[in-house]
Amino acid sequence: MAVPVPAPALTSKITIYSWSTNADMCFLLPNADPKKWAVLTVIGRGQEYDLFEGGPESYLLQVMRREFVSDVFPEDFPDDFPEYERHTDI
């Protein structure tokens, strides 16, 4: 009798979804309960990080409004006229 192999839990799937020119990275930490998703931001050249308890849309909105200030990003981020580049594979 074959024993079914359980599918990996959603909470074990950490996904990188954003990075900066300074090598900083944002990871999505999903959860079976969407209200418990989180964003982990890791500095590219060290061991500093911060955790935002909320989805990526809320994270981006709060960072751009300067309502959530990440210890990973420079003090002047975001600047008054932020620029974005779409990845060529998207």
C-alpha positions as CSV (number, residue, x, y, z in Angstrom):
1,M,0.0,0.0,0.0
2,A,1.4,3.3,-1.0
3,V,1.6,6.1,1.6
4,P,0.6,9.5,0.2
5,V,3.2,12.1,0.5
6,P,1.7,15.3,2.0
7,A,2.0,18.5,0.1
8,P,4.4,21.0,1.6
9,A,2.6,23.4,3.9
10,L,1.9,26.9,2.5
11,T,3.8,28.4,5.5
12,S,7.0,26.7,4.4
13,K,7.1,28.5,1.1
14,I,9.2,31.6,1.5
15,T,9.3,33.6,-1.7
16,I,11.6,36.4,-2.8
17,Y,9.4,39.0,-4.5
18,S,11.5,42.1,-4.6
19,W,15.1,43.3,-4.4
20,S,16.9,46.6,-4.7
21,T,20.0,47.8,-6.5
22,N,21.7,47.7,-3.0
23,A,21.1,43.9,-2.9
24,D,18.4,44.3,-0.2
25,M,15.7,41.7,-0.5
26,C,12.0,41.3,0.4
27,F,10.6,37.9,1.1
28,L,6.9,37.0,1.3
29,L,6.1,34.7,4.2
30,P,2.7,33.2,3.4
31,N,0.4,31.6,5.9
32,A,-2.7,29.5,5.4
33,D,-4.6,32.5,6.9
34,P,-4.0,35.4,4.5
35,K,-4.4,37.8,7.5
36,K,-1.2,36.4,8.9
37,W,1.0,36.9,5.9
38,A,4.3,38.8,6.5
39,V,7.1,40.5,4.6
40,L,10.7,39.9,5.7
41,T,13.1,42.6,4.5
42,V,16.8,41.6,4.6
43,I,19.8,43.9,4.1
44,G,22.0,42.7,1.3
45,R,25.3,43.4,2.9
46,G,24.8,42.4,6.5
47,Q,22.6,40.7,8.9
48,E,20.0,43.3,9.6
49,Y,16.3,42.6,8.8
50,D,12.9,43.7,9.7
51,L,9.5,42.0,9.7
52,F,6.2,43.6,8.6
53,E,3.2,41.6,9.7
54,G,0.9,42.1,6.7
55,G,0.7,41.3,3.0
56,P,3.0,42.8,0.3
57,E,0.4,45.3,-0.8
58,S,0.0,46.8,2.7
59,Y,3.8,46.7,3.1
60,L,4.4,48.6,-0.1
61,L,1.7,51.2,0.6
62,Q,2.9,51.8,4.1
63,V,6.6,52.1,3.1
64,M,5.8,54.5,0.3
65,R,3.6,56.6,2.6
66,R,6.4,56.5,5.2
67,E,4.0,55.0,7.7
68,F,6.3,51.9,8.1
69,V,10.0,52.8,8.2
70,S,12.3,49.9,7.4
71,D,15.7,49.7,9.2
72,V,17.0,48.0,6.1
73,F,16.5,50.8,3.6
74,P,18.4,54.1,3.7
75,E,17.0,56.9,5.9
76,D,15.9,58.9,2.8
77,F,13.9,56.0,1.2
78,P,11.6,56.5,-0.5
79,D,12.7,59.8,-2.0
80,D,10.2,62.4,-3.2
81,F,10.2,61.1,-6.7
82,P,10.7,57.3,-6.6
83,E,11.5,55.4,-9.8
84,Y,10.7,51.8,-10.6
85,E,11.9,49.4,-13.3
86,R,9.9,46.4,-14.4
87,H,11.9,43.2,-14.6
88,T,12.5,42.2,-18.2
89,D,11.1,38.7,-17.6
90,I,7.7,39.9,-16.5
